[in-house]
Every structure is written in C-alpha cells, then in structure tokens.
Amino acid sequence: MNYSFFDFLTLIGALGLFLFGMKTMSEGLQKAAGNKLRSILTAMTRNRFTGVLTGVLITALIQSSSATTVMVVSFVNAGLLNLLQSVTVIMGANIGTTVTAWIISFFGFKFSIATYSLPMIAVAIPLIFSAKNKRKSYGELILGFALLFMGLELLKNSVPDLKSNPEILEFLTQYTQSGFGSVLTFLVIGTILTIVVQSSSATMAITLIMVSKGWISYELGAAMVLGENIGTTITANIAAIPANVSAKRAALAHTMFNIFGIIWMLILFYPFLNMITNLSMSIGLGNPTEFATILTEHPEAVRVLSTDTALLNAEEAAFQSQLINYQTSTSYGLALFHTMFNLINTFLMIWLASIIAKLVSFIIKKKDNDEEFQLQYISTGLLSTSELSLVQAWNEIKFYGLRTHKMFGLTRDMLKEDNENETIKIFTRIQKYESISDRMEIEIAKYLTRVGDGRLSDESKHRIQKMLRVVSEIESVSDGCHNIARTIMRKNDNKSVYTQPMMENIELMMNLVEKAINQMNEALENDDVSDEELNRSQNTENEINNFRNQIRNQNIADVNDKKYEYQASVTYMDIVTECEKMGDYIINIVEALNETRSN
C-alpha cells in the first residue's frame, strides 16, 4: 500500500472541507431555523431521558454517531442546545451507533448520507443566490450540511486503506500474550485506528478481520471496541475547533463520558466478558470465544475458511460451515458487547450528566472574548408559576442590559484601536453581540407572550407590557452600537483621519452615553425609578442632545474652514448622531420604569 505526500495533502483538504461545512451549517442554522429549532430541541431534550432518546433516534436514522455528535456541537455553537442537554444527546448517540451495528449485522444495510451531498448542493445553490434572506439562510444550511458530510466521507477515504489491507496489522500478533497489558495495548490501538480512519464502523470491520484471521482473541477484539468508543470522539473535537466555548465543552463532554465508561469497564473487564458470553449463548447467538479456540487448535482452519467451498471435500466443507458459524457468533458477541457496554454506561452516567457538564466547564474556562447565545434565567420549556416567570424574565432583561453595556465598551475600544487586524477582530465580536442581542430580544419577548397567555392580574399584565417595551428599547441600543461599529469600519475603509478635537468630542459624547447606560442598568437592577432618578436621566439626555447640536454647528464651520475633509465629517457626524439616538432609547427605558411607579 502506497501513501504519498499528495494523499496527505488530500487528507488535509478533506479536513478543511469538513471544518468549512461545520461553520457554514452552524451559521445557516442560526439564521434560518434557530428559533423554531430551539423550541423543538428543547422539547425533545426536556429531561435527560428524552435527551438520550433523541440521540438514539437521530443516530439510528443517519447511521453515524460521529455525524450526530458533530450536529450536536453545531447546535450548541448556535445556542440551540445548552451544555447539559448536549451531554444527554451524545450519550444517546453512543447507544444509537450500536443500533447501526446490529442493522449491518442482520440486514447488511448501510446508509451513507454523503451519497446525497452533491444533490443537496444542487438544491442549495439556487437558494443561496435567491433575493430573499430567508432562502439564502436555508441554502447556507443545506450547503453546510452537504459539505460537512462530504468532508467526513473524504476524510475516511483519504486515510491509509487499512480495511482493505489488514495484513499491515498482522505484526500486532506479537503483542497478544501479555495478559491485561495486551488488553490495554489493543484498547489504545482501537483508539488510534478509529482516529486515523475516522469511522468506528470501519474500525469494527478491521477488528472482525483481525479476530477472524486468528491474529487476536475475542477478548482483545472487545478491547479494541472499547478503544473505538474513545477514538470516535475525535470527530466532534475537530468540529469544535472553530466553535464557541460551549461547543468545545460539549465535544469534551463526549470524550469524558466515554473515558469514564472505559475506566469502570477495565476494572470489570473479564467478569463483564463472561456475562456477555453467557448472554450470547442464552439468546441463541452462540459462544463468541469458540472461534479463537478452534483457530488455535486447528492450524488448517484459516486455509479452509479462505478456500472456495467448491474446492473442498465434504468434511472440509462441513468444517468451513462450522467455522463461518463461529465467526458469526464472534461478530454478534462483539456487537452485543458494544451494545451492553453503551447501554449500561449510559444508564450509569446519565445520573452524572450535570457533574460531567460542570467538570468540562471547569477544564475549559470561558474567556472574556467568548461570545455565545445562552439565556441565563429562562428556558423555552415548561413555564414556572406566573410570578416566578416574571422574576426570571426580569433577571434575563437585567442581564440583557449588562451585555449591551459590554457591547458599547467594545465600540469605544474599536474607535481607539489603530491596528487594522485588531479592529477587524473587535468588529467581528460586535457583530456576534448584535446577533446575540437580536435573538435575546426574540426569546425574551416570546417567553413573556407565553406568560401573558396565562391567568394574570391587571398589575402583572401591565408589568409584561412594560418589560416588552424595555426589551425592544435595549435591542435598539445594541443596534446603535452595531451602527457605530459599521461607521468606524467605513471610516477606516475611506482612510479618513479625525483631528484631535474631533476625537475629543466623540470621547465626550460617548462618556455621556456611558453615563446614561449606567443609569439605565441601575434602574433595571432596582426595577424602579424615582422622580429624582428620572430627572437625573433626563438631564443626561438633555446634555447629549445639546452636545450633539453643538457638535453639528461646529462641524459645519470646521468643514467650511477646511479643518478636515468632508468625507471625514460624514462618518464623524454619523457616530455623534447614533450616540444621540442611543440616548433617546435609554431615556425611553427609564421613563417606562418610572411609569410603573406612578401607576
């Protein structure tokens, strides 16, 4: 078997296609079906048991646990699932992949979704070039989905073809006589093989070939199956490379779940194997250990097994038939071992799902520049009591206000940044904040609408109206931050230069807006605004308006005096005007809170 440098580059290209597909699919999900899909997935993963069942069903349908875990990572990246929900779905995926093994064993059926990648791209391209944004988003989703699975298929095809050349692994027979050390050795080999070939199914086939040729025993084949459970987690970890911190945690949770399972299985390895052997015989699947024994006792067994039946005498043909039955029993034994291990491991670990989630959160710390959509206090599942629901929604609104303040801080940093690359990085973060802000507005408003459908007092109904108004105004503030950031990018693209007085005026204006935002968040925290506090906020708003008017008049005079280019004055006044608009949105929030007090 030859494996050239060109083949290696093909492998890297396949990995790039896979990652690009993952990114495109995740972004398409967010834009196209984020809100509806979030509701569906939340309902399907309402508790840990339904989450596991969801993982089983998805994996059984698409015939790939790797594909399921990759999709789970993309759902977490898109904010459609939280970390705990993703852990339970991944647990279900591990069971679902054993369903695939049984389907293959009994029916020889294998569904490859990569076969449909090109037709899916054919459907996606017209949508991407559509004039409607919604259709474009669906096009991106379908295209990303197709590229993801195309990349996954190319990854499998770009690695050394060990499945068709198992003789490469014959040297491993020298490591089979070390007792429990051999078990550990072949567990590592199973892990490495699965990482290399990117398919636990392919590794299972290699394992069966090695067992059928007598290179390793049934016990060592079971050890390789355990290794496959660890190796298959690498796909999700690769998919999480460009994703946010929660997606990285979900991928690590998959790995941790399997590693914890391997640890307890190694402790009980031989008793568990004996149980599987007895279970296999009791349900009529035969003794999976007999094949290795026959191969050891009868040196001619390998020759008989590999010879065409027509070339054998009657006695040898009968022996061949017996060997094939023993082979089948070993295959079923390994499938049963895989199934029972994953069922029991999931049953044990499902109670530790929250601990695993906390552990991966501890290992992968959230950085200051990690932006992700995640509601902190409310969910789209079952509502609490009306009053408690309102408290949870208000806490979410307070968090929304703080997030918007942070976004405004980024716009100030962007204006001061001289390095082009750093400016682009900050702008990308602001864009993420804007997307998160839009989705937070929708989710909070939908939640409040659902609460409002229940039986509420007139006071609570009025409170909901106030909260809906506040949410809308906060979103407008975040829109203002995004508009300022876009203006700064336009200013940089035009190579405009601001004079020192211009920069000082913008800084003073932003100080006033920051003062107003602080007053807004203080009011949100207290959920109350006195007349005195309202007057204070109105004075700040008046300062912003007056300063805007002063800058506007001065700008006209400075342009006439040719103190700076007219092009620079356009973006300069756009920033100032946007700051003034933000002041209007902020005072609307404060006034809404004061109205509640007066009522």
N, C-alpha and C positions, 0 to 999 in steps of 0.2 A: 504494500500500500504506500503510495507516494503522497506527500503532503507538502506542497510548495509554499513559497512566500506569497504568491498570488492567492492561494487558497486562504492564507492567514488574513490578507487584506480583505478578501471576500467576507470572512468571518467578522471583521471589524465593521465593514459596511453594513452587514446584516444587523449588527448590534445598534448601529446608528439609526437604521430604518426603524427598528423596534422602539428606540427611545423617542424618535420623532413622532411615531404613531401614537405612543403613550401621551405625549404632550398635546398633540392635536386633538386626540379623543377627549382628554380631560377638559381642554378649553371649550370644545364643542358641547360637551355635557353641561358645562356651567351656563353657556349662552342659550342652548336650545331647550333643554328639558329639566334644568336644575330644580325649579320649584315643584313641578309635578313629580319628578322622580324622587325628590327628597321625601315627599309625603308618602309615596308608595313604599320606598325602602324603610322609612321609619315605621310604617305599619307592619311591614314584613319582619322587622327586627325589633319589635316592641319589647320582647324579653329575650333572654339568652337562648331559650329553647327554639323559638321561632327563628332566631338568627342562625342557629345551627342548621335547621331545616332548610332555610333559604340557601345556605352554602351547599348543602347536599343536592338540592334540586337544580341549581344553576350549573354545578359541576357535572351532574349526570346528563344535563341537556347539551352542554357544549363539549363534553368529553375531555376536559382538561382542567386539572386543579391549578396548574400554572396560570392558565387564562383567567380563571376565577379570581385568584389572588391578585393578579395584575389589575383586573377590573375593580376589585375592592380597593386597592391602593389608589386608583384613579378616582373612585367615588369619595374616598377620604380627602384626597387632594382638592376635589371640587366642593368639599363641605357637605356632601350628601349623606355621609355616614360619620358618626363620631368614632373615637378610638375603640371604645368598649363594644360597640355594635360590630365593628370590623373584625374584632378578635373572634366573636362568635361565628360570623360568616366564614372566616378562614378555617375554624375548627370543622364546620360542616363540609368545607371543600375537601378536607383530608378524608372524610368519610365518602364523599361523592366520588373521589378518584378510585376508590375500591369498587364502587358500582361499575365504573368503566372497565376495570379489570375482569369482573365477572361477566359483563356483556361480551367482552372479547373472548373469554374462555368458552362460553356456552354457544355464542352465535357467530363469532368471528367478525362482529360488526365494529367498525371504527369510523367515526365521523370526523373529518378534518375541515374545520371552518376556513382554513387557509385556501381551500379549493375555490371558495366563493369570493376571495379578496378582489380579484380583477373585476368581476361583475359588480361588486359593491362600489369600486372606484368609478365604474361606468355610470352608476346611479348618482354618485356623489358629485362628480364634476359639473353637470348642468346645474345642480343646486348651488354649488359654490359661486357660479357665475350669475346667479339669479339676482335681480334687483332688490328683492326683499331680504332684510337681515335675518328673519326667522329661518328662511330656507337656506341661507348661507350657513347658519349655525348648524342646521341638520346635516348639511353637506360636509362640514368640517367633522362632525361627529362620525358620520359613516366613513369618511376618508380615513380618519384616525384609527377607527376600528379595523378597517381593512389593512392599513399599513402595519398596525400592531401585530396582527396575526400573520401577515406576510413576512414581517421581520422575524417573528418567532419561528416560522417554518424554515426560513432561510438560515437562521441560527442552527437549527437541528441538522440541516443539510450541509452546512459549511464546516462542521467539525469532522475530525477523522472518523471514517465509517467503521466503527468498532463492531457494530451489529453484524455487518456482512463479513467482517474479518476477525472473528472471535479468537482465532489461533494466536493473535497478537498477545492475548491474555493468558496463554497456556502456561507461561512462566510462573504464574501465580500459584501453581500447584505446590511449589516448594515452601509456601507459607501456610500450608493447611494442617500441619502436625504440631501446632504449638498450644493446643487446648484453648483456654479462654482468650489467650493472646491472639489466636487466629480469628476469633470472633471479633475482637476489636479491630484487627487489621482489615478484615473484609467489610466491616462497617465503614471504615474510612475509605476503602476502595469504592464501595457503593456510593458514598457521598461524592467523591471526586468524579466518578463516571457520570453521575447524573448532572453535575455541574458542567462537565465537558459536552455531553450530548444534549443537554437542555430538555430532557424528557425522561420522566420516571418510567413511562411505559417502555421506552427503548431500553432503559437500564434493566427493567424487569425481563425483557426478552433476552438480553445478554446474560442475565443471571440464570435464566432457564436453560440457555445453551450450555453454559459452564457446568450446571448441575447434570444436564442430560449427557454430556460427554465424560462425566465422571471426574472432572477436574476438581470440583469442590463438592462437599456433602450438602445435604438438605439444611443442616444447621447453619453452615456458612452462607448458604443462599439466603436464609432468613436474616442473617446479619447484614447482608448486602441490601435486603429490602428495607431494613431499618435505616441504613445509610442513605437510601433513596429519599426517605422522608425528609432528611436534612438537606440533601442536595437540591431538591425541587424548590426550596425556599429562595434559592439564589435569584430566580427569575423576578420575583416580587421585589427583592432588594435592588436589582438592576433598574426595575421600573421606577423605584422611588428616588433614584439619583437626582432627577431634575425636579422632584416634587417638594411639597412643603413639609414642615416638621411632623405633622400628624400622619402624613402618608409614610414617612420614614419610620415612624413609630409602629404603624400597622404592619409594615414589612418585617420589622424586627420582632414584633409580637408573634408572627408566623414562625420565625426561626426559634424563638424562645419556647413556644408551645411544643414544637417537635423535639427540641433538645431536652426539655423536662420529661417528655414521654420516653425518650431513648434512655435516660438515666434510670428511671424505675424499671424499664424493660430489661436492661442489662443486669440489674440486681436479681430479677426473677426469670432470667432468660431460659434456663434449662427446664424449670418447672412449667413455664408457660408453653414451651415447645412440646412437652409431654402432653399437656392439656389439649393443644391443637391436634396432635397426632391421634389422641383418643377420640376427640370430637369428629375429626375427619373420618375415622373408621366407623363411628357410631351412626353417621348420617349417610354412609354408603359411598364416600369418596375415595376409600382405600387408605392404605398406610403410606404416607409420603416419604418415609425413611427407607422403604424396602428397595427402591431403585438404586440408591447408592450402594446398598449391601450387595445386590445382585451384580453390579458392575465390578465390585471388589472381588467377589467370589468366582466370577466367570470372566476371565480375560477376553474371551471371544465375543462378549456381549456387544461391545462397541462396533465390531465388524458386522455382526448380524443385524444390528439396528440400522446401520448405514447402507446396507445392501438391499437392492431391489428385491421385493418378495418373490418375483418370478424366477430369480436365480438361486433361491434357497430350496432345500429339501423340506419335506413335510415337518420334520422335527424342528428344523431351524425356523421355519415359518411360524410354527406354534410358539416357539421361544420368542420370536420377534413380536408377535401379537401380545405376548405376556409383558415384554419389555415396554411396549407402547402404552399398555395399561398402567404400568408402574410409573412411566414418565408423566402420564396424565394425572395420576394420583399426586405426584410431586408438585405438578403445576397447580392443582387445586389446593394442595397443602399450603403452598406459598401464598396463594390468593387468600385462603382462609386466615393464615397468619396475619397478612396485611390488614384484612378486614377487622379481625378481632382486636388487633392492636389499636387501630384507629378508633374503633367504637369505644373500647374501654378507656383509651387515653382521653378521648373527648368527654366521656362521662365523668372522668376524674377532674379534668382541667376546667370543665365548664363552671365549676364552683369557684375556680381560682381566676376567672376571666378578669375581674376587677383588679386583682393583685398583679396579674401579668401586665395589664394596662398601666398601672402605677409604676411597675418596675421599668418598663420601656420608656416611660415619661421621665423617670429618674436618670436613665442611661443617656437618652437623647434629650438634652436640655434645649429649651426654647430660647432662641437668640432675639435680641432687640429688633433685628430687621426681618424676622419671620412674620409674614402677614398671611392670615388664613381666615376663612369664614367659619365661625363657630359661635352659635348662640350660647351664652353663658348661663342663663337663668330660665329660659323657657324651651319647650320642645313642641314638636308638631304631633305628639302622641296624645294620650288622654289628658284632658284638662283637669286641673285641681278644682277645688271649690272656687266660686266666683271671686270672693275677696282675696284669696291666696293667689289666684291667677292674675289679678290686678297688681298685686305686690310684685310678683315675678316679672310681669311686663314692665313695671316701672323701674325695677332694677336693671332690666335689659336696656331701657331707654337711657338711664344714667350712664351705663357702660358705653352706649352709642355716642353720647356726648363727649366722653373722655377720648374715645377713639378718634372723633372728629378733631378734637384739640390736638391730638398727636399728628394728625394729617396736616393741620395748619403749620405745626412746627416743621414738618418736612418741607413745606413750600418755602418757608423762611430760609431753611438750610440750602435749598436749591438755588435761591436767588444769590446767596453769598458764595456759592461754590464756583471756583474758577476752572477746575479740572473738568474737561468735557466728558470723560468716561464716568466720573463720579456723578456728574449732573444727570447723565442718562440713567444711572443706577437709581438715583433718588426719584427721577420721573417715573421709572418703572414701578417703584414702590408706591408712589402716589396713585398710579393707575390701578394697582391692586386694591388700594384702600377705597378708591372710588367704586370699583366693582363690588367690594365687600359692603360698602355703605348702601348701595342700591338694593342689594339682597337683604340686608338687615331691615331696611325700611319695609320691604315687601313681607318678610316673615313676621315682623312685629305687628304690622297692620292686619295681616291675615289672622294672627293669633287673637288680637283684640276684637276683630269682627266675630270670630267664633265665640269668644267670651260674651260679646254683646247679644248673641243669639239666645243665650240662656235667660233665666229669670233674674232680673236685676232691679234694684231700687232706682228711682229717678236720679239720685245722687251718683250712683255708680255709672249709670248711662251717660250722665254729663261728664263724669271723670274720663270715660272712654273717649268721648269726643275731644276732650282736651288733649289726651295722650296721642290721639291720631294726628291732631294739629301739630303737636310738638315734634312728633316723628317726622312729619313732612318737612317742617322747617329745618330740622337738624340735617336732613338729607340735602336740602338746598345749601346749607353752609358747606357741606362736603363738596357739593358741585362747584361752589365758589373756589374752594381750594384747588380743585382739579383745573378749573378755568385759568387760575393764576399760573399754575404749573405749565399749562399749554402755552400761555402767553410768554412765559420765560423761555420755553423751547423755541418759540417763534422769534423772540428777540435774539437768541443765540444763533439761530439759522440765518438771520439777516445781518449778523455781525454788528449789531447795534451796540453802542457804548454809552452807558449812563454817566453823567457827570457826578461829582461828589455831592452837590446839593440835591440832585435827583435821588440818589441812593439814600441820603439822609431823610428826605421827605417820605420815601416808601417805608423806611425803617420806622419813622414816627407813626405813620398810618397803621402799619402792622402792629405796633405796640398798642395802639388804641383798640384794634380789633381783638388782640390777645386779651386785653383787659376786659372787653365785652364777653369774650368766650369764657373767661374765668368766672365772671359774674353769672353767666348762664349756667355753668356747671355747678356753681354754688347753689343756685336756685333749684336746679334739678335734684341735687343731693338732699336739700331740705324739703323738697316738694311743696314749697310755699314761698311767696314773695310778698313782703310787707309793702305798704305805700312808700315808705322811706327807701327801701331797696329798689322799687320800681323807679323812683325819681333819680336814684343814682345811675341806674342803667340808661334811663332816658337822657341824662346829662352826657353819658359816654357816647350815646348815639348822636346827640347834637354836636359833640366835639368832632366825631367822624364826618358828619355832613358838612360842618363849617370848614374843616381842614380840606375836605375834597374840593369845595368851592374855591378855597384859597389857592390850592394847587392848580386847579383848572385855569384860573385867571392868570396865575404866574406863568403857566405853561405857554399860554398864547403869547405873552410878552417875550418870553425867552426864545420861542421859535422865530418870532419876528426879528429879534436881535441876533439870530443865528448863533445862539449859545450851544445848540446841539441840532442834529439832523431831525427833520420832520418825521422820518421813519422811526427814530428812537422815541419821539414824543407819542406816537400812536400806541406802542406797547406800554410805555410808561403810564399813560392815562387809562389804558385798559386795566392795568393792575390796580391803580387807585380806585377806579370805578367799581371793580369787582369787590374790593375791600369794603366800599360803602354799601354795596348790596348785601354783603355778609352781615354788616351791622344791622340792616333792616330785618333780616331773617332772625337774628339773635333777639332783637327787641320784641319781635312777634312772640317768641317763646316765653320771654319774661312776662309779657302782658297776658298771655294765656294763663300762666300760673297765678298771676295777680287776680284775674277774673274769677278764678275758682275761690279765692279767699273772700272776694267781695260778695260772691253768691252765697 
